[in-house]
Amino acid sequence: MPSSPATPPVRVLVVEDDDDSREMLAELIGSLGYESVSASNADEATEKAHDGAWQVALIDLGLPGVDGCEVARRLRAAEVDSRRKLVALTGYSDAATRAAARDAGFDDFLVKPVFPEKLAQVLAHTSL
């Protein structure tokens, strides 16, 4: 659920290499009442994850170079807040992809294209 004026808004880190997809997700997140910060690759994601407060990271599994599973492992290894939620984004929904995401430390899994209702559900179940 989006925050009230008394609590800071949930901040979502969007890690997506496709510019249009990244912008669409940021707009959708904003329309749901949350804040977003974006990264287009693994290095940028790691830097932004360490720089700011965020509660949820939506991470594309198919990043060029270092993939989303490795980004998740890096974020989990450096984690200071165990309430942070990692959500895998991918166009694949097969069992092997889901298992790889789970093994990398993801808490949830969204198949592209991301439906607003499903994203709203995932974000609503984020604790501060």
N, CA and C of each residue as an Amber inpcrd file, in Angstrom:
protein
   384
   0.8430000  -1.1650000   0.0000000   0.0000000   0.0000000   0.0000000
   0.8900000   1.2300000   0.0000000   0.5710000   2.2460000  -0.8090000
   1.3660000   3.4570000  -0.8050000   1.3810000   4.0760000   0.5850000
   2.4250000   4.8330000   0.8470000   2.5880000   5.4210000   2.1700000
   1.6140000   6.5690000   2.3970000   1.3880000   6.8620000   3.6630000
   0.5880000   8.0150000   4.0390000   1.5300000   9.2000000   4.1790000
   0.9940000  10.4250000   4.3420000   1.8750000  11.5820000   4.4870000
   2.8320000  11.4620000   5.6770000   2.4840000  10.6820000   6.6960000
   3.3150000  10.5500000   7.8910000   4.4850000   9.5890000   7.6900000
   4.4270000   8.7260000   6.6840000   5.5000000   7.7720000   6.4460000
   6.1370000   8.0440000   5.0930000   7.4320000   7.7940000   4.9820000
   8.0720000   8.0120000   3.6850000   7.5380000   7.0210000   2.6580000
   7.5090000   7.4150000   1.3980000   7.0030000   6.5040000   0.3700000
   7.9480000   5.3290000   0.1430000   7.3800000   4.2190000  -0.2690000
   8.1930000   3.0780000  -0.6590000   8.9600000   3.4880000  -1.9120000
  10.2430000   3.2050000  -1.9070000  11.0940000   3.5380000  -3.0520000
  11.4600000   2.2460000  -3.7700000  11.2970000   2.2630000  -5.0830000
  11.5170000   1.0830000  -5.9150000  12.7130000   1.3280000  -6.8370000
  13.6890000   0.4410000  -6.7730000  14.8310000   0.4730000  -7.6780000
  14.4690000  -0.3640000  -8.9000000  14.4450000   0.2530000 -10.0740000
  14.1170000  -0.4270000 -11.3230000  15.4070000  -0.6480000 -12.1000000
  15.7490000  -1.9270000 -12.3210000  16.9700000  -2.2700000 -13.0520000
  16.5450000  -2.9390000 -14.3570000  16.6520000  -2.1890000 -15.4410000
  16.1620000  -2.6430000 -16.7500000  17.0190000  -1.9900000 -17.8260000
  17.5830000  -2.7860000 -18.7350000  18.4490000  -2.2280000 -19.7690000
  17.6920000  -1.5950000 -20.9290000  16.4490000  -1.9610000 -21.1550000
  15.6650000  -1.3760000 -22.2400000  15.0770000  -0.0340000 -21.7710000
  15.4650000   1.0400000 -22.4500000  15.0440000   2.3790000 -22.0390000
  13.5310000   2.5300000 -21.9460000  12.8150000   2.0680000 -22.9610000
  11.3520000   2.2080000 -22.9620000  10.7110000   1.4290000 -21.8200000
  11.1720000   0.2130000 -21.5920000  10.6240000  -0.6020000 -20.5040000
  10.9130000   0.0260000 -19.1510000  12.1300000   0.5340000 -18.9930000
  12.5190000   1.1640000 -17.7300000  11.6580000   2.4100000 -17.4600000
  11.4610000   3.2290000 -18.4710000  10.6400000   4.4360000 -18.3110000
   9.1780000   4.0790000 -18.0350000   8.6570000   3.0700000 -18.7240000
   7.2780000   2.6460000 -18.5070000   7.0810000   2.1460000 -17.0810000
   8.0240000   1.3500000 -16.5870000   7.9230000   0.8440000 -15.2210000
   7.9910000   1.9880000 -14.2070000   8.8780000   2.9430000 -14.4410000
   8.9870000   4.0910000 -13.5300000   7.6880000   4.8850000 -13.5030000
   7.0790000   5.0920000 -14.6650000   5.7980000   5.8120000 -14.7220000
   4.6960000   5.0250000 -14.0220000   4.6600000   3.7300000 -14.2450000
   3.6540000   2.8850000 -13.6070000   3.8250000   2.9080000 -12.0870000
   5.0390000   2.8030000 -11.6270000   5.3170000   2.8500000 -10.1950000
   4.8420000   4.1780000  -9.6110000   5.1300000   5.2630000 -10.3020000
   4.6780000   6.5770000  -9.8530000   3.1670000   6.6920000  -9.8130000
   2.5000000   6.1230000 -10.8130000   1.0360000   6.1910000 -10.8490000
   0.3910000   5.3840000  -9.7200000   1.1450000   4.4270000  -9.1760000
   0.6520000   3.6200000  -8.0530000   0.9510000   4.2710000  -6.7050000
   1.6240000   5.4210000  -6.7330000   1.8920000   6.1520000  -5.5020000
   3.2340000   5.8730000  -4.8550000   4.1470000   5.2760000  -5.5870000
   5.4710000   4.9520000  -5.0720000   6.5120000   5.7980000  -5.7830000
   7.7090000   5.8540000  -5.2320000   8.8310000   6.5310000  -5.8740000
   9.7070000   5.4930000  -6.5610000  10.4210000   5.9270000  -7.5920000
  11.3390000   4.9960000  -8.2470000  12.6690000   5.6690000  -8.5310000
  13.6780000   4.8480000  -8.6090000  15.0020000   5.2390000  -9.0630000
  15.4030000   4.1660000 -10.0680000  16.0690000   4.5640000 -11.1480000
  16.3220000   3.6230000 -12.2340000  17.8050000   3.3820000 -12.4820000
  18.0870000   2.1870000 -12.9740000  19.4370000   1.8010000 -13.3740000
  19.3170000   0.9810000 -14.6530000  20.3080000   1.1250000 -15.5460000
  20.2330000   0.4280000 -16.8190000  21.1720000  -0.7700000 -16.9300000
  22.0270000  -0.9750000 -15.9110000  22.9450000  -2.1180000 -15.9580000
  23.3490000  -2.5040000 -14.5350000  24.1180000  -3.5670000 -14.4270000
  24.4760000  -4.1080000 -13.1130000  25.3100000  -3.1390000 -12.2830000
  26.2860000  -2.4920000 -12.9040000  27.1420000  -1.5720000 -12.1510000
  26.3410000  -0.3910000 -11.6200000  25.5010000   0.1750000 -12.4670000
  24.6600000   1.2930000 -12.0530000  23.6950000   0.8610000 -10.9490000
  23.1560000  -0.3370000 -11.0730000  22.2320000  -0.8560000 -10.0560000
  22.9280000  -1.0070000  -8.7130000  24.1250000  -1.5540000  -8.7230000
  24.8720000  -1.7430000  -7.4790000  25.1820000  -0.3920000  -6.8430000
  25.6000000   0.5620000  -7.6540000  25.9040000   1.9040000  -7.1490000
  24.6690000   2.5690000  -6.5490000  23.5590000   2.5380000  -7.2690000
  22.3350000   3.1810000  -6.7830000  21.7580000   2.4490000  -5.5760000
  21.9330000   1.1590000  -5.5350000  21.4320000   0.3960000  -4.3890000
  22.1620000   0.8030000  -3.1200000  23.4480000   1.0830000  -3.2280000
  24.2380000   1.4760000  -2.0660000  24.0590000   2.9500000  -1.7150000
  23.6610000   3.7660000  -2.6860000  23.5320000   5.2090000  -2.4700000
  22.2520000   5.6320000  -1.7760000  21.1590000   4.9070000  -1.9830000
  19.8930000   5.4200000  -1.4780000  19.0530000   4.3930000  -0.7640000
  18.0420000   4.9150000  -0.1390000  17.0820000   4.0520000   0.5590000
  16.0900000   3.5060000  -0.4560000  15.9250000   2.2290000  -0.4770000
  14.9250000   1.5710000  -1.3280000  14.4210000   0.3550000  -0.5780000
  13.1890000   0.0030000  -0.8820000  12.5920000  -1.1510000  -0.2240000
  12.3710000  -2.3250000  -1.1750000  12.2380000  -2.0250000  -2.4610000
  11.9920000  -3.0570000  -3.4690000  12.9100000  -2.7940000  -4.6590000
  13.4660000  -3.8640000  -5.2270000  14.2180000  -3.7570000  -6.4720000
  13.5640000  -4.6700000  -7.4970000  13.1660000  -4.0940000  -8.6270000
  12.6650000  -4.8550000  -9.7720000  13.8590000  -5.0200000 -10.7070000
  14.3090000  -6.2540000 -10.9100000  15.5500000  -6.4960000 -11.6350000
  15.3100000  -7.4040000 -12.8310000  15.6150000  -6.8770000 -14.0090000
  15.5310000  -7.6560000 -15.2390000  16.5770000  -8.7630000 -15.1950000
  16.1780000  -9.9850000 -15.4600000  17.1350000 -11.0940000 -15.4520000
  18.0540000 -11.0590000 -16.6610000  17.5950000 -10.5020000 -17.7880000
  18.3580000 -10.5230000 -19.0300000  19.2090000  -9.2920000 -19.2620000
  19.8800000  -8.8140000 -18.2360000  20.7730000  -7.6710000 -18.4030000
  21.9990000  -8.0960000 -19.2040000  22.5370000  -7.1970000 -20.0250000
  23.7590000  -7.5390000 -20.7600000  24.9580000  -7.5770000 -19.8140000
  25.9080000  -8.4250000 -20.1050000  27.0930000  -8.5290000 -19.2550000
  26.7780000  -9.3200000 -18.0070000  26.6120000  -8.6180000 -16.9050000
  26.2650000  -9.2400000 -15.6330000  24.7480000  -9.3600000 -15.5670000
  24.2330000 -10.5770000 -15.4530000  22.7760000 -10.7640000 -15.4870000
  22.1090000 -10.4040000 -14.1590000  20.7840000 -10.3880000 -14.1920000
  19.9970000 -10.0040000 -13.0250000  20.1810000 -10.9180000 -11.8330000
  20.4380000 -12.1850000 -12.0490000  20.6710000 -13.1010000 -10.9200000
  21.9410000 -12.7150000 -10.1740000  22.9700000 -12.3180000 -10.9080000
  24.2060000 -11.8830000 -10.2550000  23.9870000 -10.5620000  -9.5200000
  23.1870000  -9.6640000 -10.0780000  22.8520000  -8.4180000  -9.3880000
  22.1670000  -8.7410000  -8.0620000  21.2250000  -9.6730000  -8.0840000
  20.5250000 -10.0630000  -6.8560000  21.4930000 -10.6260000  -5.8250000
  22.4100000 -11.4650000  -6.2590000  23.3920000 -12.0380000  -5.3270000
  24.2550000 -10.9290000  -4.7120000  24.6600000  -9.9610000  -5.5300000
  25.4720000  -8.8510000  -5.0290000  24.6970000  -8.0270000  -4.0070000
  23.4470000  -7.7370000  -4.3180000  22.6350000  -6.9400000  -3.3950000
  22.3980000  -7.6910000  -2.0910000  22.1300000  -8.9740000  -2.1670000
  21.9240000  -9.7680000  -0.9500000  23.2110000  -9.8360000  -0.1130000
  24.3520000  -9.9570000  -0.7630000  25.6270000 -10.0510000  -0.0400000
  25.9470000  -8.7530000   0.6990000  25.5300000  -7.6270000   0.1450000
  25.8180000  -6.3220000   0.7520000  24.6590000  -5.7840000   1.5800000
  23.6210000  -6.5730000   1.7260000  22.3770000  -6.1170000   2.3370000
  22.5380000  -5.7130000   3.7970000  21.9480000  -4.5570000   4.1110000
  21.9300000  -4.0950000   5.4940000  20.5140000  -4.1080000   6.0690000
  19.5180000  -4.2720000   5.2210000  18.1220000  -4.2730000   5.6640000
  17.4380000  -5.5150000   5.0990000  17.1690000  -6.4830000   5.9400000
  16.6050000  -7.7600000   5.4810000  15.1690000  -7.6380000   4.9960000
  14.5370000  -6.4820000   5.2050000  13.1620000  -6.3000000   4.7240000
  13.1130000  -5.9410000   3.2500000  14.2460000  -5.6470000   2.6470000
  14.2580000  -5.2990000   1.2300000  13.8140000  -6.4970000   0.3980000
  13.0470000  -6.1820000  -0.6210000  12.4410000  -7.2250000  -1.4550000
  13.0370000  -7.1580000  -2.8550000  13.4570000  -8.2960000  -3.3880000
  13.9700000  -8.3840000  -4.7520000  12.9520000  -9.1140000  -5.6160000
  12.6140000  -8.4930000  -6.7460000  11.6250000  -9.0540000  -7.6570000
  12.2730000  -9.2350000  -9.0330000  12.2660000 -10.4670000  -9.5210000
  12.8200000 -10.7730000 -10.8340000  11.8380000 -10.3550000 -11.9170000
  12.3670000  -9.7480000 -12.9870000  11.5730000  -9.4070000 -14.1760000
  12.1260000 -10.1940000 -15.3460000  11.2570000 -10.8880000 -16.0660000
  11.7250000 -11.6710000 -17.2060000  10.5720000 -11.9920000 -18.1440000
  10.9280000 -12.3030000 -19.3600000   9.9480000 -12.7450000 -20.3340000
   9.7350000 -14.2510000 -20.2840000  10.4670000 -14.9300000 -19.4260000
  10.3980000 -16.3900000 -19.3250000   9.7440000 -16.7990000 -18.0140000
   8.8560000 -17.7680000 -18.0870000   8.1700000 -18.2050000 -16.8610000
   8.3740000 -19.6900000 -16.5840000   9.3690000 -20.2940000 -17.2330000
   9.5990000 -21.7310000 -17.0510000  10.1740000 -22.0240000 -15.6650000
  10.0840000 -23.2720000 -15.2700000  10.5080000 -23.6910000 -13.9360000
  11.9960000 -23.4470000 -13.6940000  12.8400000 -23.6620000 -14.7020000
  14.2790000 -23.4740000 -14.5360000  14.6120000 -22.0070000 -14.2660000
  13.9450000 -21.0910000 -14.9610000  14.1850000 -19.6610000 -14.7520000
  13.7170000 -19.2490000 -13.3730000  12.5610000 -19.7450000 -12.9650000
  12.0500000 -19.4330000 -11.6200000  12.9770000 -19.9780000 -10.5350000
  13.4950000 -21.1740000 -10.7290000  14.4050000 -21.7760000  -9.7470000
  15.7140000 -20.9870000  -9.6680000  16.2450000 -20.5710000 -10.8110000
  17.4790000 -19.7770000 -10.8200000  17.2690000 -18.4490000 -10.0980000
  16.1240000 -17.8420000 -10.3000000  15.8120000 -16.5730000  -9.6270000
  15.7080000 -16.7890000  -8.1160000  15.0080000 -17.8060000  -7.7170000
  14.8540000 -18.1170000  -6.2840000  16.2270000 -18.3780000  -5.6540000
  17.0560000 -19.1650000  -6.3410000  18.3910000 -19.4860000  -5.8290000
  19.2880000 -18.2550000  -5.7230000  19.0510000 -17.2560000  -6.5680000
  19.8490000 -16.0220000  -6.5510000  19.4160000 -15.0760000  -5.4330000
  18.2620000 -15.3500000  -4.8100000  17.8240000 -14.5130000  -3.6980000
  16.6120000 -13.6590000  -3.9580000  15.9540000 -13.8780000  -5.0890000
  14.7350000 -13.1190000  -5.3730000  13.5900000 -13.5910000  -4.4880000
  12.7500000 -12.6400000  -4.0910000  11.5780000 -12.9280000  -3.2690000
  10.3280000 -13.1690000  -4.0990000  10.3020000 -12.5840000  -5.2860000
   9.1090000 -12.6570000  -6.1220000   9.5450000 -12.6640000  -7.5740000
   8.5850000 -12.8830000  -8.4650000   8.8730000 -13.1130000  -9.8770000
   7.7540000 -12.4960000 -10.6980000   8.0810000 -11.5960000 -11.6210000
   7.0880000 -11.0100000 -12.5180000   7.4790000 -11.3160000 -13.9560000
   6.5010000 -11.7820000 -14.7310000   6.7260000 -12.0820000 -16.1400000
   6.3070000 -10.8600000 -16.9590000   7.1770000 -10.4900000 -17.8990000
   6.8940000  -9.3750000 -18.8020000   5.9120000  -9.8320000 -19.8670000
   5.0200000  -8.9900000 -20.3200000   4.8310000  -7.6300000 -19.8500000
   4.2050000  -7.6330000 -18.4520000   4.6340000  -6.6590000 -17.6480000
   4.1550000  -6.5560000 -16.2770000   2.7850000  -5.8840000 -16.2810000
   1.8100000  -6.5810000 -15.7210000   0.4670000  -6.0200000 -15.6190000
   0.3790000  -5.1310000 -14.3910000  -0.2180000  -3.9500000 -14.5200000
  -0.3010000  -3.0100000 -13.4030000  -0.8800000  -3.6310000 -12.1310000
  -1.8970000  -4.4620000 -12.2780000  -2.5290000  -5.0760000 -11.1020000
  -1.5530000  -5.9750000 -10.3490000  -0.7670000  -6.7250000 -11.0850000
   0.2000000  -7.6390000 -10.4670000   1.3200000  -6.8430000  -9.7870000
   1.8020000  -5.7960000 -10.4370000   2.8310000  -4.9640000  -9.8310000
   2.2900000  -4.3090000  -8.5600000   1.0620000  -3.8410000  -8.6130000
   0.4410000  -3.2280000  -7.4310000   0.3850000  -4.2210000  -6.2750000
   0.0580000  -5.4780000  -6.5630000   0.0180000  -6.5150000  -5.5160000
   1.3900000  -6.7260000  -4.8970000   2.4110000  -6.8200000  -5.7360000
   3.7720000  -7.0490000  -5.2500000   4.2160000  -5.8790000  -4.3700000
   3.9730000  -4.6640000  -4.8220000   4.3870000  -3.4980000  -4.0600000
   3.5840000  -3.3170000  -2.7760000   2.3260000  -3.6950000  -2.8040000
   1.4720000  -3.5480000  -1.6140000   1.9290000  -4.4520000  -0.4820000
   2.6310000  -5.5060000  -0.8110000   3.0900000  -6.4500000   0.2190000
   4.5350000  -6.1840000   0.6200000   4.9390000  -4.9280000   0.5230000
   6.2760000  -4.5270000   0.9160000   6.2060000  -3.8320000   2.2590000
   6.9930000  -4.3100000   3.2060000   6.9950000  -3.6830000   4.5380000
   8.0890000  -2.6350000   4.5830000   7.8730000  -1.6660000   5.4490000
   8.8690000  -0.6140000   5.6500000   9.6710000  -0.8820000   6.8960000
